[in-house]
């Protein structure tokens, strides 16, 4: 019997308080807003296990079209936990990492939009320059500049 194969990773979901602010931030990184709308009703709650729900969502896509972020703002039921300020060694999902052309320019630009550098921009061997930043609502974002192509 043939084994069913994985096709792709479709998206990463992030729950936020302000869709507009987070959409603007990810647009500054270079993602494009693919669509925005609401998902509600008992059928959606049967997928998530939350019962009757009402969620405003926005889908953002990377310039190459291969990766997407689904941003969600729950109107119903209310948010019950907040992990946004968890340190980088906390259990669970940590961050989204983006490959960028010029990490110094990107960090400088994102800082003018309220981001904060978590540690330092560091170089890993002759391969990458890397850093973590905290964006709007404390979201942890990784940036990586590949050096081998320069």
Backbone as a printed PyTorch tensor [residue, N CA C, xyz], in Angstrom:
tensor([[[  0.8420,  -1.1800,   0.0000],
         [  0.0000,   0.0000,   0.0000],
         [  0.8900,   1.2470,   0.0000]],

        [[  0.5950,   2.1980,  -0.8640],
         [  1.3880,   3.4280,  -0.9720],
         [  1.1820,   4.3020,   0.2560]],

        [[  2.2870,   4.8700,   0.7220],
         [  2.2260,   5.7620,   1.8800],
         [  1.7940,   7.1500,   1.4100]],

        [[  0.8460,   7.7360,   2.1150],
         [  0.3770,   9.0820,   1.8010],
         [  1.5010,  10.0640,   2.0930]],

        [[  1.7930,  10.9750,   1.1680],
         [  2.9240,  11.8800,   1.3710],
         [  2.4700,  13.2850,   1.7560]],

        [[  3.3050,  13.9410,   2.5050],
         [  3.0840,  15.3300,   2.8910],
         [  3.2390,  16.2080,   1.6630]],

        [[  2.3330,  17.1440,   1.4620],
         [  2.3980,  18.0400,   0.3100],
         [  3.1970,  19.2980,   0.5980]],

        [[  2.9460,  19.9400,   1.7440],
         [  3.6320,  21.1830,   2.1070],
         [  3.1650,  21.6170,   3.4970]],

        [[  3.8660,  22.5690,   4.0950],
         [  3.3450,  23.2280,   5.2870],
         [  2.4820,  24.3760,   4.7690]],

        [[  1.2220,  24.4170,   5.1490],
         [  0.3130,  25.4010,   4.5880],
         [  0.4670,  26.7780,   5.2280]],

        [[  0.4490,  26.8400,   6.5700],
         [  0.6100,  28.1280,   7.2320],
         [  0.9430,  27.9370,   8.6990]],

        [[  1.3510,  29.0320,   9.3300],
         [  1.5620,  29.1010,  10.7700],
         [  0.5190,  30.0720,  11.3060]],

        [[ -0.1860,  29.6880,  12.3490],
         [ -1.2250,  30.5360,  12.9330],
         [ -0.7130,  31.3180,  14.1220]],

        [[ -1.0990,  32.5990,  14.1690],
         [ -0.7300,  33.4690,  15.2880],
         [ -1.9880,  34.2060,  15.7420]],

        [[ -2.3090,  34.1090,  17.0300],
         [ -3.4610,  34.8110,  17.5870],
         [ -2.9890,  36.1750,  18.0890]],

        [[ -3.7040,  37.2320,  17.6970],
         [ -3.3030,  38.6010,  18.0200],
         [ -4.4860,  39.3910,  18.5710]],

        [[ -4.1840,  40.5510,  19.1520],
         [ -5.2270,  41.4670,  19.6150],
         [ -5.5980,  42.4720,  18.5290]],

        [[ -4.6050,  42.9840,  17.7900],
         [ -4.8470,  44.0110,  16.7800],
         [ -4.3800,  43.5150,  15.4100]],

        [[ -5.3350,  43.0880,  14.5850],
         [ -4.9750,  42.6270,  13.2440],
         [ -4.2970,  43.7240,  12.4390]],

        [[ -4.8240,  44.9240,  12.4900],
         [ -4.2670,  46.0110,  11.6800],
         [ -2.7980,  46.2710,  12.0050]],

        [[ -2.4570,  46.3370,  13.2830],
         [ -1.0820,  46.6060,  13.6930],
         [ -0.1490,  45.4730,  13.2570]],

        [[ -0.5750,  44.2300,  13.4390],
         [  0.2690,  43.0920,  13.1070],
         [  0.3890,  42.9280,  11.5860]],

        [[ -0.6900,  43.1760,  10.8570],
         [ -0.6290,  43.1420,   9.3860],
         [  0.3870,  44.1710,   8.8900]],

        [[  0.3420,  45.3810,   9.4340],
         [  1.2840,  46.4290,   9.0300],
         [  2.7190,  46.0230,   9.3060]],

        [[  2.9510,  45.3950,  10.4480],
         [  4.3040,  44.9690,  10.8160],
         [  4.8220,  43.9180,   9.8470]],

        [[  4.0290,  42.8920,   9.5730],
         [  4.4850,  41.8420,   8.6610],
         [  4.5860,  42.3530,   7.2270]],

        [[  3.7850,  43.3460,   6.8680],
         [  3.9220,  43.9820,   5.5490],
         [  5.2610,  44.7060,   5.4670]],

        [[  5.7070,  45.3070,   6.5730],
         [  7.0000,  45.9850,   6.6060],
         [  8.1450,  44.9860,   6.4180]],

        [[  7.9770,  43.7720,   6.9270],
         [  8.9810,  42.7260,   6.7090],
         [  8.9900,  42.3180,   5.2360]],

        [[  7.8320,  42.3650,   4.5940],
         [  7.7640,  42.0180,   3.1750],
         [  6.6630,  41.0480,   2.8070]],

        [[  5.8430,  40.6310,   3.7690],
         [  4.7240,  39.7580,   3.4520],
         [  3.5920,  40.5740,   2.8320]],

        [[  2.7930,  39.9230,   2.0140],
         [  1.6500,  40.5680,   1.3610],
         [  0.3540,  40.0300,   1.9680]],

        [[ -0.6200,  40.9070,   2.1470],
         [ -1.9300,  40.4950,   2.6190],
         [ -2.6300,  39.7510,   1.4910]],

        [[ -2.9170,  38.4790,   1.7040],
         [ -3.5530,  37.6450,   0.6970],
         [ -5.0660,  37.7210,   0.7970]],

        [[ -5.5870,  37.9020,   2.0100],
         [ -7.0260,  37.9870,   2.1990],
         [ -7.3600,  38.2130,   3.6610]],

        [[ -8.5760,  38.6770,   3.8640],
         [ -9.0290,  38.9830,   5.2200],
         [-10.5210,  38.7120,   5.2970]],

        [[-10.9720,  38.1550,   6.4070],
         [-12.3980,  37.8680,   6.5560],
         [-12.6980,  37.3370,   7.9430]],

        [[-13.8890,  36.8030,   8.1090],
         [-14.2820,  36.2300,   9.3940],
         [-14.6830,  34.7760,   9.2130]],

        [[-14.4380,  34.0270,  10.2650],
         [-14.8490,  32.6330,  10.3400],
         [-15.6750,  32.5320,  11.6020]],

        [[-16.8870,  32.0030,  11.4650],
         [-17.7190,  31.9010,  12.6540],
         [-18.6710,  30.7380,  12.5510]],

        [[-19.2270,  30.4010,  13.6900],
         [-20.2420,  29.3730,  13.7420],
         [-19.7720,  28.0900,  14.3910]],

        [[-20.7340,  27.2240,  14.5720],
         [-20.5080,  25.9650,  15.2610],
         [-19.5780,  25.0480,  14.4730]],

        [[-19.6290,  25.0960,  13.1380],
         [-18.7710,  24.2230,  12.3220],
         [-17.2940,  24.5060,  12.5820]],

        [[-16.9320,  25.7950,  12.6950],
         [-15.5390,  26.1740,  12.9380],
         [-15.1090,  25.7240,  14.3270]],

        [[-15.9900,  25.8510,  15.2790],
         [-15.6950,  25.4280,  16.6400],
         [-15.5140,  23.9280,  16.7630]],

        [[-16.1140,  23.1850,  15.8550],
         [-15.9280,  21.7290,  15.8660],
         [-14.5180,  21.3780,  15.4010]],

        [[-13.9090,  22.2110,  14.5700],
         [-12.5210,  21.9900,  14.1500],
         [-11.5750,  22.3190,  15.3040]],

        [[-11.7850,  23.4590,  15.9480],
         [-10.8750,  23.9340,  16.9920],
         [-11.1840,  23.3850,  18.3770]],

        [[-12.3740,  22.8440,  18.5710],
         [-12.7840,  22.3650,  19.8850],
         [-13.2700,  23.4660,  20.7940]],

        [[-13.5270,  24.6640,  20.2360],
         [-13.9400,  25.8090,  21.0480],
         [-15.4480,  26.0490,  21.0480]],

        [[-16.2210,  25.2450,  20.3470],
         [-17.6600,  25.4770,  20.2700],
         [-17.9650,  26.6340,  19.3400]],

        [[-19.0370,  27.3450,  19.6160],
         [-19.4320,  28.4690,  18.7690],
         [-18.3600,  29.5540,  18.8480]],

        [[-17.8050,  29.9410,  17.7070],
         [-16.7400,  30.9310,  17.7180],
         [-16.9330,  31.9510,  16.6070]],

        [[-16.2920,  33.0980,  16.8010],
         [-16.2900,  34.1780,  15.8070],
         [-14.8710,  34.7400,  15.7970]],

        [[-14.1830,  34.5720,  14.6600],
         [-12.7760,  34.9300,  14.5640],
         [-12.5530,  35.7490,  13.3080]],

        [[-11.8570,  36.8650,  13.4480],
         [-11.4420,  37.6530,  12.2870],
         [-10.0490,  37.1570,  11.9100]],

        [[ -9.8470,  36.8390,  10.6250],
         [ -8.5620,  36.3020,  10.2060],
         [ -7.9910,  37.1130,   9.0480]],

        [[ -6.6760,  37.0620,   8.9380],
         [ -5.9630,  37.6540,   7.8060],
         [ -4.8760,  36.6680,   7.4000]],

        [[ -4.7690,  36.4060,   6.1050],
         [ -3.7360,  35.5090,   5.6040],
         [ -2.6860,  36.3530,   4.9060]],

        [[ -1.4210,  36.1500,   5.3160],
         [ -0.3070,  36.8870,   4.7200],
         [  0.6410,  35.8810,   4.0850]],

        [[  1.2220,  36.2540,   2.9500],
         [  2.0640,  35.3430,   2.1890],
         [  3.4360,  35.9730,   1.9360]],

        [[  4.4680,  35.1210,   1.9350],
         [  5.8210,  35.5860,   1.6450],
         [  5.9480,  35.9020,   0.1580]],

        [[  6.9350,  36.7210,  -0.2110],
         [  7.0810,  37.1210,  -1.6170],
         [  7.2100,  35.9460,  -2.5950]],

        [[  7.8060,  34.8300,  -2.1450],
         [  7.9480,  33.6790,  -3.0440],
         [  6.6710,  32.8560,  -3.1560]],

        [[  5.6690,  33.1750,  -2.3270],
         [  4.3870,  32.4760,  -2.3840],
         [  4.3660,  31.1210,  -1.7120]],

        [[  5.4550,  30.7170,  -1.0730],
         [  5.5320,  29.3770,  -0.4970],
         [  5.1370,  29.2980,   0.9780]],

        [[  5.1530,  30.3960,   1.7030],
         [  4.8780,  30.3620,   3.1430],
         [  3.8230,  31.3880,   3.4960]],

        [[  2.9670,  31.0230,   4.4370],
         [  1.8980,  31.9270,   4.8410],
         [  1.7630,  31.9780,   6.3630]],

        [[  1.3030,  33.1270,   6.8310],
         [  0.9210,  33.3100,   8.2310],
         [ -0.5780,  33.5570,   8.2690]],

        [[ -1.2670,  32.8470,   9.1470],
         [ -2.6870,  33.1190,   9.3780],
         [ -2.7930,  33.8540,  10.7110]],

        [[ -3.1660,  35.1200,  10.6470],
         [ -3.3400,  35.9420,  11.8420],
         [ -4.8020,  35.8780,  12.2500]],

        [[ -5.0700,  35.6040,  13.5220],
         [ -6.4390,  35.4430,  14.0070],
         [ -6.6920,  36.3580,  15.1970]],

        [[ -7.8600,  37.0010,  15.1850],
         [ -8.3080,  37.8010,  16.3360],
         [ -9.6380,  37.2260,  16.7900]],

        [[ -9.6430,  36.6160,  17.9770],
         [-10.8560,  35.9780,  18.4940],
         [-11.7950,  37.0130,  19.0850]],

        [[-12.9960,  37.0570,  18.5380],
         [-14.0510,  37.8920,  19.0920],
         [-14.8890,  37.0670,  20.0840]],

        [[-15.0220,  35.7800,  19.7930],
         [-15.7530,  34.8440,  20.6390],
         [-15.2070,  33.4580,  20.3750]],

        [[-14.9050,  32.6630,  21.3480],
         [-14.8340,  32.9590,  22.7790],
         [-13.6250,  33.8380,  23.0980]],

        [[-13.6050,  34.4030,  24.2880],
         [-12.4800,  35.2790,  24.6460],
         [-11.1640,  34.4970,  24.7580]],

        [[-10.0670,  35.1960,  24.5760],
         [ -8.7330,  34.6220,  24.7300],
         [ -8.5600,  34.1850,  26.1880]],

        [[ -7.9320,  33.0180,  26.3900],
         [ -7.7920,  32.4900,  27.7560],
         [ -6.3570,  32.4160,  28.2550]],

        [[ -5.3720,  32.6090,  27.3730],
         [ -3.9710,  32.5450,  27.7930],
         [ -3.1460,  33.4640,  26.9020]],

        [[ -1.9860,  33.8610,  27.3940],
         [ -1.1140,  34.7740,  26.6570],
         [  0.3350,  34.3070,  26.8110]],

        [[  0.9200,  33.8460,  25.7060],
         [  2.2900,  33.3290,  25.7240],
         [  3.2730,  34.2530,  25.0160]],

        [[  2.8440,  35.4480,  24.6440],
         [  3.6600,  36.3000,  23.7810],
         [  4.9630,  36.7540,  24.4030]],

        [[  5.0130,  36.8910,  25.6910],
         [  6.2410,  37.3680,  26.3350],
         [  7.0930,  36.2390,  26.9030]],

        [[  6.7780,  35.0050,  26.5210],
         [  7.5600,  33.8670,  27.0040],
         [  9.0030,  33.9960,  26.5150]],

        [[  9.9600,  33.6240,  27.3480],
         [ 11.3620,  33.6920,  26.9240],
         [ 11.6380,  32.6480,  25.8350]],

        [[ 12.7620,  32.7930,  25.1570],
         [ 13.0650,  31.9300,  24.0180],
         [ 13.3160,  30.4730,  24.4140]],

        [[ 13.4590,  30.1770,  25.7010],
         [ 13.6310,  28.7920,  26.1220],
         [ 12.3500,  28.1990,  26.7050]],

        [[ 11.1870,  28.8330,  26.4690],
         [  9.9030,  28.3020,  26.9360],
         [  9.4630,  27.1520,  26.0290]],

        [[  8.7560,  26.1920,  26.6020],
         [  8.2530,  25.0680,  25.8260],
         [  7.1550,  25.5210,  24.8710]],

        [[  7.0320,  24.8480,  23.7600],
         [  5.9800,  25.1410,  22.7960],
         [  6.5250,  25.8670,  21.5840]],

        [[  5.6240,  26.3310,  20.7300],
         [  6.0270,  27.0600,  19.5350],
         [  6.7810,  28.3080,  19.9320]],

        [[  7.8670,  28.5860,  19.2280],
         [  8.7400,  29.6670,  19.6530],
         [  8.5920,  30.9120,  18.7950]],

        [[  8.9090,  30.7880,  17.4990],
         [  8.9790,  31.9640,  16.6590],
         [  8.8510,  31.5660,  15.2030]],

        [[  8.7100,  32.5630,  14.3660],
         [  8.7570,  32.3950,  12.9190],
         [ 10.0650,  33.0250,  12.4700]],

        [[ 10.8100,  32.3430,  11.6050],
         [ 12.0970,  32.8440,  11.1080],
         [ 11.9410,  33.2450,   9.6480]],

        [[ 12.4280,  34.4360,   9.3150],
         [ 12.3920,  34.9350,   7.9400],
         [ 13.8070,  35.1070,   7.4120]],

        [[ 14.0370,  34.6940,   6.1770],
         [ 15.2990,  34.9400,   5.4880],
         [ 15.2090,  36.3340,   4.8740]],

        [[ 16.2190,  37.1600,   5.1230],
         [ 16.2300,  38.5340,   4.6190],
         [ 17.5250,  38.8000,   3.8610]],

        [[ 17.5100,  39.7970,   2.9920],
         [ 18.7030,  40.1670,   2.2230],
         [ 19.7330,  40.8920,   3.0790]],

        [[ 19.2730,  41.8570,   3.8860],
         [ 20.1720,  42.7100,   4.6590],
         [ 19.6140,  42.8380,   6.0760]],

        [[ 20.1710,  42.0640,   6.9880],
         [ 19.6250,  42.0070,   8.3470],
         [ 19.7530,  43.3490,   9.0670]],

        [[ 20.8610,  44.0670,   8.8590],
         [ 21.0370,  45.3520,   9.5420],
         [ 19.9820,  46.3570,   9.1000]],

        [[ 19.7280,  46.4250,   7.8020],
         [ 18.7110,  47.3500,   7.2820],
         [ 17.3260,  46.9520,   7.7850]],

        [[ 17.0340,  45.6460,   7.7960],
         [ 15.7200,  45.1760,   8.2450],
         [ 15.5070,  45.4850,   9.7250]],

        [[ 16.5070,  45.1960,  10.5570],
         [ 16.3830,  45.4700,  11.9940],
         [ 16.1850,  46.9660,  12.2270]],

        [[ 16.9660,  47.8010,  11.5740],
         [ 16.8340,  49.2560,  11.7440],
         [ 15.4330,  49.7210,  11.3500]],

        [[ 14.9380,  49.2030,  10.2450],
         [ 13.6040,  49.6090,   9.7690],
         [ 12.5150,  49.1320,  10.7300]],

        [[ 12.6260,  47.8990,  11.2230],
         [ 11.6010,  47.3610,  12.1270],
         [ 11.6300,  48.0510,  13.4860]],

        [[ 12.8030,  48.4730,  13.9350],
         [ 12.8910,  49.2120,  15.1990],
         [ 12.1240,  50.5330,  15.0860]],

        [[ 12.1740,  51.1720,  13.9280],
         [ 11.3930,  52.4120,  13.7580],
         [  9.8950,  52.1350,  13.7730]],

        [[  9.5100,  50.8700,  13.6270],
         [  8.0970,  50.4700,  13.6940],
         [  7.7690,  49.7840,  15.0190]],

        [[  8.6060,  50.0090,  16.0320],
         [  8.3000,  49.5370,  17.3760],
         [  8.9050,  48.2030,  17.7680]],

        [[  9.6420,  47.5410,  16.8910],
         [ 10.2640,  46.2590,  17.2450],
         [ 11.4230,  46.4920,  18.2050]],

        [[ 11.7430,  45.4630,  18.9670],
         [ 12.8880,  45.5160,  19.8810],
         [ 13.7890,  44.3270,  19.6170]],

        [[ 15.0730,  44.5680,  19.5620],
         [ 16.0520,  43.5020,  19.4150],
         [ 16.0990,  42.7290,  20.7270]],

        [[ 15.9940,  41.3970,  20.6690],
         [ 15.9760,  40.5770,  21.8820],
         [ 17.3780,  40.4500,  22.4720]],

        [[ 18.3410,  40.0950,  21.6590],
         [ 19.7340,  39.9650,  22.1040],
         [ 20.5950,  40.8080,  21.2000]],

        [[ 21.4190,  40.1590,  20.4010],
         [ 22.2930,  40.8490,  19.4570],
         [ 22.1690,  40.2010,  18.0850]],

        [[ 22.5660,  40.9190,  17.0610],
         [ 22.7330,  40.3210,  15.7390],
         [ 24.0700,  39.5970,  15.7930]],

        [[ 24.0530,  38.2760,  15.5710],
         [ 25.2680,  37.4620,  15.6950],
         [ 25.5220,  36.7000,  14.4030]],

        [[ 26.7840,  36.3990,  14.1840],
         [ 27.1590,  35.6310,  12.9960],
         [ 27.4310,  34.1910,  13.3870]],

        [[ 26.8680,  33.2490,  12.6260],
         [ 27.1370,  31.8290,  12.8040],
         [ 28.0990,  31.3910,  11.7060]],

        [[ 29.3220,  31.1200,  12.1040],
         [ 30.3860,  30.7160,  11.1830],
         [ 30.3980,  31.6640,   9.9770]],

        [[ 30.5860,  31.1240,   8.7760],
         [ 30.5380,  31.9580,   7.5760],
         [ 29.2300,  31.7700,   6.8290]],

        [[ 28.2060,  31.3210,   7.5670],
         [ 26.9420,  30.9530,   6.9320],
         [ 25.8380,  31.9980,   7.0680]],

        [[ 25.5810,  32.4450,   8.3010],
         [ 24.4230,  33.3080,   8.5560],
         [ 24.7450,  34.3980,   9.5490]],

        [[ 24.0030,  35.4980,   9.4500],
         [ 23.8670,  36.4690,  10.5390],
         [ 22.4310,  36.3120,  11.0010]],

        [[ 22.2280,  36.2370,  12.3100],
         [ 20.9270,  35.9070,  12.8830],
         [ 20.5750,  36.8360,  14.0360]],

        [[ 19.2800,  37.0120,  14.2600],
         [ 18.8220,  37.7060,  15.4640],
         [ 17.3620,  37.3790,  15.7190]],

        [[ 16.9350,  37.6680,  16.9400],
         [ 15.5180,  37.6210,  17.3060],
         [ 15.0860,  39.0470,  17.6060]],

        [[ 13.8640,  39.3700,  17.2140],
         [ 13.2470,  40.6450,  17.5690],
         [ 11.8720,  40.3690,  18.1480]],

        [[ 11.3810,  41.3070,  18.9230],
         [  9.9900,  41.2600,  19.3840],
         [  9.2450,  42.3360,  18.6220]],

        [[  8.2130,  41.9240,  17.9160],
         [  7.3980,  42.8420,  17.1350],
         [  6.2000,  43.3110,  17.9320]],

        [[  5.1390,  43.7380,  17.2380],
         [  3.9480,  44.1970,  17.9400],
         [  3.3800,  43.0810,  18.8070]],

        [[  2.8280,  43.4560,  19.9300],
         [  2.2120,  42.5250,  20.8760],
         [  3.2140,  41.5170,  21.4310]],

        [[  4.5230,  41.8240,  21.3190],
         [  5.5380,  40.9450,  21.8810],
         [  5.8390,  39.7120,  21.0570]],

        [[  5.3420,  39.6350,  19.8240],
         [  5.5670,  38.4580,  18.9930],
         [  7.0540,  38.2870,  18.7000]],

        [[  7.5570,  37.0660,  18.8640],
         [  8.9570,  36.7680,  18.6420],
         [  9.1680,  36.3940,  17.1740]],

        [[ 10.0840,  37.1100,  16.5180],
         [ 10.3880,  36.9120,  15.1080],
         [ 11.8810,  36.6890,  14.9710]],

        [[ 12.2880,  35.7260,  14.1490],
         [ 13.6890,  35.5060,  13.8570],
         [ 14.0110,  36.0630,  12.4700]],

        [[ 15.2000,  36.6050,  12.3150],
         [ 15.6800,  37.0890,  11.0250],
         [ 17.0140,  36.4190,  10.7360]],

        [[ 17.2110,  35.9910,   9.4860],
         [ 18.4510,  35.3240,   9.0910],
         [ 18.9060,  35.8530,   7.7400]],

        [[ 20.1570,  36.2660,   7.6830],
         [ 20.7750,  36.7130,   6.4310],
         [ 21.8170,  35.6790,   6.0440]],

        [[ 21.6210,  35.0220,   4.9140],
         [ 22.5760,  34.0320,   4.4360],
         [ 23.7930,  34.7300,   3.8550]],

        [[ 24.9790,  34.3220,   4.3010],
         [ 26.2100,  34.9880,   3.8800],
         [ 26.8740,  34.3040,   2.6830]],

        [[ 26.6050,  33.0580,   2.4360],
         [ 27.2900,  32.3110,   1.3720],
         [ 26.9880,  32.8310,  -0.0150]],

        [[ 25.9000,  33.5870,  -0.1760],
         [ 25.5230,  34.1240,  -1.4800],
         [ 26.1360,  35.4910,  -1.7370]],

        [[ 26.9880,  35.9820,  -0.8380],
         [ 27.5090,  37.3470,  -0.9860],
         [ 28.9190,  37.3550,  -1.4750]]])
